Amino acid sequence: EVQLVESGGGLVQAGGSLRLACAVSGLTFDDYAIGWFRQAPGKEREGVSCISSKDGSTYYADSVKGRFTISSDNAKNTVYLQMNSLKPEDTAVYYCAADTLWPGVTIATMSDPRWFDYWGQGTQVTVSA
């Protein structure tokens, strides 16, 4: 059974930093992607960042480029999202997700949440002005 558990959310002032962690277990795919998504009230879930297990390639949404960094610690089966220079518009519930990275599918394509079947429960990030 695939399980993903997020942690690290909280309340932070604008300009501050948070590091989210996604502990992953039960994955049996040869190649897979781990993605971070977020959903603000009244808005659709959007892709924030993804990382490929195959080659470590990454994707970032334009809105977070230069501020967020995704990384993985394979020994700990954990994927991190370091979020710096946070803005009030980053406020959302953040989810991590995992699924197969199919041949020919780019990591940028995996930014669409419809590619993912396995999801964590989410962690709230609130950035105050």
C-alpha positions, 0 to 999 in steps of 0.5 A, spaced: 500 500 500 502 506 497 502 511 503 504 519 503 505 523 509 506 530 509 509 535 515 512 541 516 506 546 514 504 552 519 503 559 519 509 564 517 510 571 516 511 574 509 518 573 507 519 567 511 521 560 510 518 553 511 520 546 509 515 541 507 516 533 508 513 528 504 514 521 507 513 515 502 512 508 503 510 502 499 512 505 492 513 499 487 514 502 481 521 502 477 520 510 475 516 514 479 514 522 480 513 525 486 509 532 486 507 537 490 501 540 489 497 546 493 489 548 493 487 555 496 480 556 498 475 556 492 481 555 487 483 548 483 489 544 485 495 546 482 502 543 481 507 546 484 513 542 483 515 535 481 521 530 481 523 524 477 526 518 481 529 516 474 534 522 473 532 527 478 529 532 473 525 537 476 519 542 475 517 548 478 511 552 477 513 559 474 510 562 481 515 559 485 521 558 481 527 561 484 523 561 491 522 553 492 526 547 491 524 540 491 529 535 493 529 527 495 533 523 500 532 516 498 535 513 504 529 516 508 524 515 503 522 523 503 521 528 499 522 535 501 519 542 499 524 548 501 519 554 501 523 561 501 521 568 500 514 566 502 508 570 499 501 571 502 499 568 495 502 561 497 497 560 502 494 553 501 493 546 503 499 543 500 499 535 498 504 531 496 503 525 491 506 519 487 505 515 481 508 512 475 513 516 471 511 513 464 516 512 458 515 519 454 512 523 459 516 529 462 516 531 469 513 538 466 507 534 464 506 530 471 505 537 474 497 536 472 494 532 478 490 528 474 496 524 473 497 522 480 493 516 484 496 516 490 496 522 495 497 525 502 492 528 507 495 535 506 498 540 510 496 547 511 501 553 509 499 560 511 503 566 510 501 572 513 502 579 510 
